[in-house]
């Protein structure tokens, strides 16, 4: 069972635990409760587990998006910070969007109060309240087998959309898009009985070639489209035929259509079950050539026809930053990657890049800072760059992460592997605490360990267990990696392509059969090969280095990464921010799955606050939000700053709003988001910890 409910007495309340996603939620109650199994059929929304408790109040000590629905599930209100509303004496649902999706079925009068850092549901008596929870984690339903024939692959890719829970604009909500079934190569096409494409009257035709078939996969998934062979790439419905190739490459046209259809669906969905104010709708509604309510009620072909009237250039600046672009080789076994890529609606592109010779000449920005061997995190000055085959991917700045699945070591991109995704599907349920292993194998770097030990586990709402080891042997490190069961492994010390430095030599991870760690950060010179070995033997993803790194800057980037991961940022977001704050950032790259994280973010998608002082004493306030596995593309995020109407689609940057100093001081007092203040990254570790002039 993915979701479990347990009553607690210290403090009094209810524990909600997702054992698959390792997400945890405590709900305080007015009296001790003994949860009883409920009836999921009494909920209008999909839920995994339900329970009934008798209480006079439910209190959530985190800020979530709160929505109020009538008995049929239609949204009646979306509550912002500082708002209070009454519950009527009738069936109503209170929805809370957090790391675990929770619905409260209420049939009594009461009050909902949304504070700066808590949400309180108070009832006029001690009454039975039903709670339904849904895990945000989605596992593939079955595996499709396909031969290495492009036409057979078309059929396999077409049924990936069986994971869609609706073909209405509501499918832009992450929880209504399940994980597609897996694909594996075999002798013949076999599709499980439970896997069936929705009936959408949409067809995509492309030539039967690996490159074309792979590149249309995310669009076919989102539209629930059939994929068929055709001489000219075309999107077809009973109402129109739209060419997918012409002056622009197929991959460019498909990327633009995917973003256009998804974004406009996000605007139209505000007329559906979940109605709320959205920044992007406010800006664009008057310029759109169609009525949002009428378009919501239209058929899918009718909606797409309306969307094609909107030039992509007219909306491009408001479209969310895409989380992922995958550079997938046109090879038969690459078809097995596609379910994981389309699960994030990732754009698929052909792997193209500059020559390795060009990379070695121009992409070592940290080299100019190295003054001596002692300044490096390597045991010697000798570099092994010449032994590696580097590539600079030909990429546009369209995504937070560019995942390179081809050969070579990428620069300014992640080295993605299918093993990283498969490892996450096969992981077992772990304990409720987040297990962190810190290994410091150089006494001269103990200062960094102390910084890290202070950074991890500062949030009282999350159960962290930090274990530190110093100067350990190769056997001890091997034992920790294979049997420790750690969620995160942070290594501080030295490395070479052939091993992680220990007190008695180097441990080459490639000599281990398996490892039992989730995410890692190898803060040592030339740790790329060891990071890749961790992923191939069981890890989900992590950060490694491709060249020597300067010790002082390595300490800075290590602490920055630790703090961001602790706050719920995924690898791809944490590394992007850390790179921007360090001259050494280009030496680091993600190996494996960049969407992995080690902790849940509080109050929605993780974000970074940007503040700039104005001459009049006020501040320009902006928010840059990121997506996570729990808050995927399509999530709506707001700052909870009452004077700013900034509910927007994530991941995105909302233009600055002018806010008074008083409002900013109050906001920072109760918010633990990182703050970019006048261009300097600061940490809001506690009440009032950031002082503004």
N, C-alpha and C positions, 0 to 999 in steps of 0.2 A: 504494500500500500504506500503510495507516494506521500500522502498527507496524513499526519497523526495529530489528534487532539488529546491533551492531558491536562488535568486540573492540577494547580499548584497552590501551596499555602504560604510561600515565602518568596516574593509577595503573593498575596491572594490573587488568583486569576487563572488564566488559561494559556497553555503553551501550544503553539501551532508550529509543527516542524515538517519540513519537506526533506526527506532523507535522500532523495535523488539529487536535488539541486543544492542541498546543504544550506537551505534558507531557514531562518528562525524568526518567529514573531511571538512576543509576549503581549497578552491582552489582560489588563487589570480588570477585576470585577469588584463589585461592592461587598460581596460575601463569598465565602468558599463555594466552588462549583464542582459538580461531578458530571462531566459531559456524557450524554447518552447519544447513541447512534441515531441519526436523523434520516429523512427521506429526501433524496436528491431530486425526485420528481416534483417536489414543491417549489423548485427554483426555476426561474425563467432563463437562467444562464447556465452554461456548462460548468459543472463542479465535479471534483474528484471524490471528495469526502465531505460529509455533513455531520453536524452534531447539534444537540439541543442542551442549553443550560438555563438555569433559573437565576436571574440577577436583576438588580435595580440599575446597573450601569455597566458599560463597557468603555474602557479607556485605553487608547493606543498612544504610547509615548514616542511616536515618530510621526512625521508629517507625510501623509499620502494624499493623492488626489481623491476627493470624496464626491460621490454622485448619489442623488436620490432618485429612485425609480418607483413608478406606480406598480400595482399588482400584476400588470401585463408586461412589465420590464421596460417601459418607455421612460426616458429621462425626464424628470420634472425639474431638477435643479443640479447645478454643479457648484459646490461650495468652496470658497476661497478662504484664506487666512483671515480671521477676525469675524467671520460670518456665523450667525446662529439661525437655526430654523426649527420649526415645530414638526413633530411627527403626528399624523392624524390617527384617529381610531379606525384604521382600515389596513389592509395588507399593503406594505411598502417594503422596498429593498434599499438598503444602504450599501453601496459598492465602494470598496477601498482598493486602489491600485498601488500595490507595493511589490516587494520581492515574492510574496505569495498573494495571489488574487483572492480577495475575501468578500463575501456577500453576507449581510445580516438581514434575515427575513423577520420583519417586525409587524405585529398586529395589535399595537397598543399606542397610546399617546406618549409623547416624550419630547426630548430636545436633542439636537445635534449642535455641538459647539466645536469650531475649528480654531485652535489656537496657533501660536507661533511654532510650537514644537510638540503638540499633542492634539488628539481628537477625542472628544467625549460624547458618548451616547448615553443620555440619562432618561430613565423611564419613570412614569409616575407611580409605579409600584414594582415589587419584585415579581417578575413575569417570565414565562418561558420565551427564550429567544433562540431562533434557529440560525446556525452559521454554516455556510458552505464555502469550501476552499478549493482553489484550482491551482495546480502546479504550473509554473510558467515553462517548465521543461517539457519538451516533446521528443519522444523516441520514434524512430522510423517503424512503420507498420509493415513488416515483411521486407523481402529482397526480390528485386526484379533481376532475372538473368537474361542477358542478351549476347548474341554472337558478335564478332567483330565486323559487323556489316552495317554501314551507315543507315540503311533503310530500317533495319531491325531496331537500331538505336533510336530512330525517330519515334517508334511506337513506345519504347521504354521511357523516353524523355516525356512523351505526351502524358503518361499516366502519373508522373510525379505530382501533378496538381490534385491527385486524390487527397492530398493532405489539407487542401483548402476546406474550411468549415462553412464557407459561404462564398458566393460569387457576387454579392452586393458590395458596395463601397466599404462595408464594415470589415472586409478582409484586410484592409490596411492596418487594423488593430493587430498587434503581434500575436495576441492570444487566440486569434481566429485564423492563424496560419500555422498548421502543424508542420513537423519535420517530414520532408518527403521520404518515401521508401528508398532503401538503398538500391544500388545497381552494381552487379558484378558480371564479369565476362564469363560466358559459358558456351556450350555447343549449340543451344537453340533458345529462342525467345520463350520465357516463362514468366507470367504475371500472376501473382497470388490473387486468390478470389476476393480478398478484402481490399484490393487496390483497383479503384475504378475512377476514370476521369469524369469530372462533372460535365453535364450537357450544356454547352455554352454557345453553340453556333459560331465558333471562332476557329479558324484554321490558319496555320503558318506553313507556307510552302518554301522550301529551300532545296538547292541541289544536294544530292546524296553524297556529301563530303564531310569528313570529321569536323573540319573547322567551322563550316556553316551550321551544322547540326548543334555543335556545342555552344556557339554564340547566341543562338535563339532560345536556349534552354530556360534562362530566368524569365524571359518575356512569356514563353509558353506556360511556364508554371504559374505566373501571376494571373494570366488571362484564362487559365484552364483550357488552353487551345490544343487542338489536334495538330500534329506535326506530320506533314506529308511531303513526298518528293515533288519538286517542280523546277523547271528550267530557270525561272527568275524568282528570287526571293520576294514573297508577297504575304501581306497580312490580309486575310479574306473573312468577310461576314456576308450574310444575305443582303446587307445594305451597301457594302463598298468593297473595293480591292485597293490596297495601299502598297506601293512598291517599297521594299526594304533596302534597296541598293540603287545607286545612281551616281550622282556626283560624290557622295560620301560612301565610305566603306560600310559593309553590312554591320560590323560591330558598333560603329558610331550611330547608325540609324536606330538599331535595336536599343542601345543605351539611352538615347534621347526619348524613345517611345516608352520604355520602361519607367523612366523618371517622370515623364509627362503624365502617363496614365495613373501612376501611383499617387503623385502629388495632387492631381485634380480629384481623384477619389477621396483623398484626405479632406479636401475642402467640402466635397459633396456629402461626406459621411456626417458632417455636423448637422444635417437635416434628418438623421436617422435615429436609432435607439439612444445613442449617447450624444446629447446635444450640449454644446459648450461654446464659449467664445474662443476664437483662434486668431492669433496675430496675422497669419498669412491670408485668412479669409477677409479680415477687416481691410487689408491693404488692396486686395485684388478683386473683390466681389463685383465692384461697379464696372470693371474693365472686361469681365468675362462675357462671351456672347451667348450665354445660356443661363437659365434660372436654376439655382441649386436644388430647390425642392422638387421641381419637375424632373430634373436629371436624376435625382436619387430614385425616383419611382420608375424610371425608364428601364428598358431591357439593356443587357450588357452591350449588344451591337449598337443600340441607339446611343448609349453613353460614350462609347469609343468614337463614334462618328462626331459627336459634339466636341469631344476633347481634341480631335484632329483639326478643329477650326482654330485652336489656340496655338500660335507659334511658340515653339519651345523657348525662343530667345526672349519672349515677353514675360516668362515666368521663371527663367533660369536662376535668377539671383535669390529667389525665395524657396527654391527646391532644397530639401535637406541635404547636407553633405552626405554623400553616399558612404556607408561604412566600409565597403569592400569592392575592389576590382581584382579579379583573378586572371592571371596570365597563364592560360592552359594550352599545353602543346597539342597539336592535331595528331594524336596517337591513340590507338584503340583503347588502351588501358586507362586513358585519362577520363573516359566516360564514368568511371567509378568515383571521380571527384565531384561530379555535378550535383548530386543530392546535397552535399555539404555546402556548396557555393550558393545554390538557389535557396537554401534554407535562410540565408541572409539577404536574398534578392541581389546577390553580388553580380556585377557586370562581368561578362566573360570576354576576354580579349586574347588575341594571338600574342605569344611571347616574342617581342622584338626588342633589341637593345644594341648598345654600342659594343665595340670590340673590347676584349680584356685588356689590350694594350692601352687603350684610351683611359680605362678606369684607373690603372695603376699609376698613370701620370697625373691625374687631376683630382682624385678623390681621397686624399689623405690629409684633411684639414688639421688633424691633431699633430701631424709630424713637426710642424714648425714650433710647437711648444716644448718639444722634448729637448732637454739640455744634457742629461746623463742617464746612465743605466739605472741609477737609484731613483730617478723620477718616474720610471716605468713600473707597470705591474707584470713584467716578464722577467724570467731569471737571467736573460741576456739581451743584448741589443739586437741580435740576429733576428731578422724577420723572415717569415715563410710565405710572404705574399706571392713570390714567384712560383710557388708550388700550387697555388690555387688558380682557378679559372673564374675571373670576375666578369660581371656584365652590368652595365647601367641600363635598366629597362627603359624603353621608349614609352613614357607615361605622361598623361595629362594630369593636372592637379584636380582630379574629380572625386577622389575617395580619401578617407583617412588612412586606409591601409591598402597597399598594392601587394598582393600575394603572388609570388613568383613560383610557379610549379615546374618550370623548366629546369634544364641543367644549369650549372654554374652557380656562383655565389653572387646574389644581387646587391647592388648599391642603391640606397634610398628605397628599398622595398623589403618585404619579409620573405624569408625562405620557408615556404609552406610545404607541408608534407601530408599525405593522406593518413599516415599513421597517427598524427596528432588528433585528427577527428575520430578515427576508429577507437583510439585509446579512451576517449571520453565516453563512448557508447558502452564500453565494456567495464567501466569502473563500478565498483561495489559501493553500497551505502557506507558512509563513514560516520564517525562520532559527531556529536553536535558541535564540538569545539573545532576551531580552525587551527590545525597543527602546523607550526612554522619551525623550520630548522635553519639556524644561523651557524655557519662554519667559518671561522677566521683562522687561517693557516699561516699568518705572518704576524708576529708580535708587534711589528711597526704599524700595523693597521688596526690595532685595538680601538683606536679612536673612532673609526668608522663603525665598528661593531657596537660601541656604546650609543652612537647616534641611531643606529638601526633598532637596537633594543628599546630605545625610547620612542621610536616612531611606530613600531608595530604594537597593536593591541591597546591603543589609547582609548578606544571607543567602548564605553561600559555596556552598550547594548549588544555587543558582539562578543562571543566567547572565544578568545584567542589563547593558545597555549604555545609560548615561545620557548624553544629548546636551543641552547647554545653549546657549541663544541669548539675547542681551541687546540691548534697544533696537533691534529690527529693523524694517525697512520693511514696507509692505503687500505688496510683491512677494515679499520673502523669506518672509514668513509664508505667503503663498499657495503658494509653492513647497514649503515644508515640509509643508503640509497635503495637498497633492495628490500629491506624488511621494516623500515621505519614508518611507512604509510603517511608521509608528510604531504600536506596540501601545498606547501611552498618551501622551496629550498633556495636560500640566499647564500652564495659562496663569495667570500672575500679572501683574496690571496693572489697566487700566481698560476699561470697555465701556459701550456704550449699546445699545438695541435694534437700532441700525443698524450696529454693527460692533465689532470688537476694536481697541483703541487701539494704533497703531504710531507709529514715529518721524516718519512723514510723513503721518499721517492715520489713518482707520479702515478696516480690512478687513472688508467685509460678506461673511460666508461664503455668503450667499444668491446672491452673484454667481459663485460657483464651480460648475462642472458636477458635479464629484465630489471627494470627499476620500478619502485612504488612511490613515485612523487608526482604531484600534479603540475605545478607551475614552478619555474626556476628563474633565477637571475644570477648569472656567472659574471661577477664584476672582477674580471681578470683579463690580462692581455691574451689575445689570440685564442679565445675560448669557443670559437664557432664550432669546430669539429666535435668538441665535447658536448655542446648544447644539442647539436644534431643527433648525436648518439643517444642522449637522454630521451629525445622525442621518439626515435626509432625503437626504443626499448620500453616505452610505457608512459612517458610524460605527455602532457597536453600541449605545452608551449612554454616559451620563455625568452629571455633576452641574453644574447652573447655578444662577444666582440670579434671583429675581423682583423684587427691590427693591435699594435701596442697602444695603451692608453696612459695618460698622465695621471699620476696618483691623486693629486689635489682635485682635479676635475672628476676623476672617478668617484671620489668620496661624495662630491656634490650631486652627481647624477644618481648615485646609489641611494642617497637619502631622499632625493626627490621621487624616485621610483617607489621606494618603500612607503612614503607618505601617501602617494596617489593610489597605490594598490590597496593600502589600508582603508582608504575612503571609498573603495568600490569601483575605481576606474579599471577598465580592462587594459591588457597589455598595450594594445594599439594606441589608446588614448594617452596612457601614462608615458609611453615612449615619445609620442609626438610633443607633449608638453615639456618633458625633460630635455629633449633635443633643442627646443626653442630657448631653454634657459641655460644651455651649456655650449661652449665652442667645440666641445668634444663629441657632441651627440651623433655625428655621422659615423662614428666608429662602432656604434651599437646597432644591432638589428634583431628583429624577432625571428625566432625559429619555431615553426609549428603553427598553431592557431592563435592569431592575434586577438581574437575575441575573448580569450580565457581571462578569468579574474580569480581573486582569492577571497573576496568579501563582498557582501551586498552593500549597495549604496543606500543611504537613508533619504526618505522623502522623494523618491523618484530617480530619474536618470542622473548620473553624476554630472557635475558642471563646475566650471571655473568662473568666478566673478571678476569682472574687469571694472576698475574704478579709476577715474581721472579727475583731479581737482580742477574746478573752474575758477575764474577770476572773481566771481561774485560770491564765492564761499560754498556754493552747491557742488554737486558731483555729477559727472556722466557715469551712469550705471548701465552695464551690459552683462549678458550671460552667454557663455559658450557651453552648450550641452553636448554630451556624448551618449552613445547607446551602449548597452551591455547585453549579455545573454538574457537577462530578465527584463530589460527595457529596450526592445529591438526597434528597428526602423519603423516609424509610424507612431511611436510613443509621443504623447503631448506632455510638455514640461513647462513649469512656471517657476519663478523665483520665490514666491510667497511674500513678496514685498508689496504691501497693499496699494501703494501709490503708483505701481507700475502694472500696466496691462500687457504682460509679456508671455502669455501662454502660447507656446509655439511647438512646432514639430521638431523632434530630435532625430539625428544630431544637427544642430544649427547654431548660428550666431544671430542674436537679436540686436538690432541697432540700439545705440545708447539712448537712455531716457534721463532727463534731468531730475535729480532727487536731492532733497534737502539733507544737510549734514545730520540733523536730528534723526531722520528716517534711516540713514545709513548706519549710524551708531547703534540704533535699536536692532536693526537687521543683523549686524555683525555680532551683536551680543548673544544672539540665539542661533547663529548659523555656523556650521563647521566646514563650509566649503573653502577650498583654496582661493586666494584673492590675488589677482594681478593688479597691484596698486602702483599707479604711475610707472608702469612697465616693470616693476619688481615683484617676483612671486613671494607671497607671504602665506604663513600657515595660521589658520584660525583654530588653535588647539583647545581653547577653553573660553569660558565666558569673558568677553571683553578683551581677549588676548591681542587683537589687532588694534592698535591706536592710530587714529587718523588725525592729521594736523588741522 
